[in-house]
Amino acid sequence: MQSAEGWRSILENWPESIPKQGIVVTTFQESIPFQNFLLSSGIVLFERDKPDSLGARKVMLSYEAISAIKLADTLELARYQVMGFQPAM
């Protein structure tokens, strides 16, 4: 599976029990904090809780431009199994 497809799958199937907030790291080496997001077929619209240095509160980013998503919550790892993650065997 290509990484763009993986990110799209994770974002499309994000469970209600896990907050839609974190930090998306782009292939441009930019870290973008977000508090919510909306999806389209090729682009994610991330919403910031505070504007960036240019005043932007929303960022449109292609799935291909996502390098990582960081999560600051303190949920147990087992809660992420609904997103397809499994313990190592």
C-alpha positions as CSV (number, residue, x, y, z in Angstrom):
1,M,0.0,0.0,0.0
2,Q,1.4,3.4,-0.9
3,S,1.6,5.9,1.9
4,A,-1.0,8.3,0.4
5,E,-3.5,5.4,0.4
6,G,-2.6,4.5,3.9
7,W,-3.1,8.1,5.2
8,R,-6.4,8.3,3.3
9,S,-7.6,5.1,4.8
10,I,-6.7,6.2,8.4
11,L,-8.3,9.6,8.0
12,E,-11.5,8.2,6.4
13,N,-11.9,5.6,9.1
14,W,-11.0,7.8,12.1
15,P,-13.2,6.6,15.0
16,E,-15.4,9.0,16.9
17,S,-13.8,7.8,20.2
18,I,-10.4,9.3,19.2
19,P,-10.2,13.2,19.1
20,K,-9.5,14.5,15.6
21,Q,-6.6,16.6,16.7
22,G,-2.8,16.3,16.5
23,I,0.1,17.6,14.4
24,V,0.4,16.7,10.7
25,V,4.0,16.7,9.4
26,T,4.3,17.3,5.7
27,T,6.9,16.2,3.1
28,F,7.8,19.9,3.1
29,Q,9.1,19.5,6.7
30,E,6.3,21.7,8.1
31,S,4.5,20.7,11.3
32,I,0.8,21.8,11.3
33,P,-1.2,21.5,14.5
34,F,-4.9,20.6,13.8
35,Q,-8.1,20.3,15.8
36,N,-10.3,18.8,13.0
37,F,-10.3,17.9,9.4
38,L,-12.5,17.3,6.3
39,L,-11.8,14.9,3.5
40,S,-12.1,14.9,-0.3
41,S,-11.0,12.4,-2.8
42,G,-7.4,13.8,-3.1
43,I,-7.1,16.5,-0.4
44,V,-7.5,16.9,3.3
45,L,-8.7,20.2,4.8
46,F,-7.0,20.6,8.2
47,E,-8.4,23.1,10.7
48,R,-6.0,24.9,13.1
49,D,-7.1,26.1,16.5
50,K,-4.9,29.2,16.1
51,P,-3.8,31.0,12.9
52,D,-0.3,30.5,11.6
53,S,2.2,33.4,11.2
54,L,0.4,34.4,8.0
55,G,-3.1,34.3,9.6
56,A,-4.2,31.0,8.0
57,R,-6.5,28.8,10.0
58,K,-7.1,26.1,7.4
59,V,-4.6,24.1,5.3
60,M,-5.5,22.0,2.2
61,L,-3.0,19.2,1.9
62,S,-2.8,16.3,-0.6
63,Y,-2.5,12.8,0.9
64,E,0.8,12.4,-0.8
65,A,2.2,15.4,1.1
66,I,1.6,13.8,4.5
67,S,4.7,12.4,6.1
68,A,3.4,11.7,9.6
69,I,0.6,12.5,12.0
70,K,1.6,13.1,15.6
71,L,-1.0,12.6,18.4
72,A,-0.7,14.3,21.8
73,D,-3.5,12.5,23.5
74,T,-2.8,10.1,26.4
75,L,-5.0,7.2,25.2
76,E,-3.8,3.7,25.7
77,L,-2.3,2.1,22.5
78,A,-5.1,-0.6,22.6
79,R,-7.7,2.2,21.7
80,Y,-6.0,2.6,18.3
81,Q,-6.7,-1.0,17.3
82,V,-10.0,0.2,15.8
83,M,-7.8,2.2,13.2
84,G,-6.2,-1.1,12.1
85,F,-3.2,-1.1,14.4
86,Q,-2.3,-4.5,16.0
87,P,0.2,-5.6,18.6
88,A,3.4,-7.2,17.3
89,M,3.4,-11.0,17.4
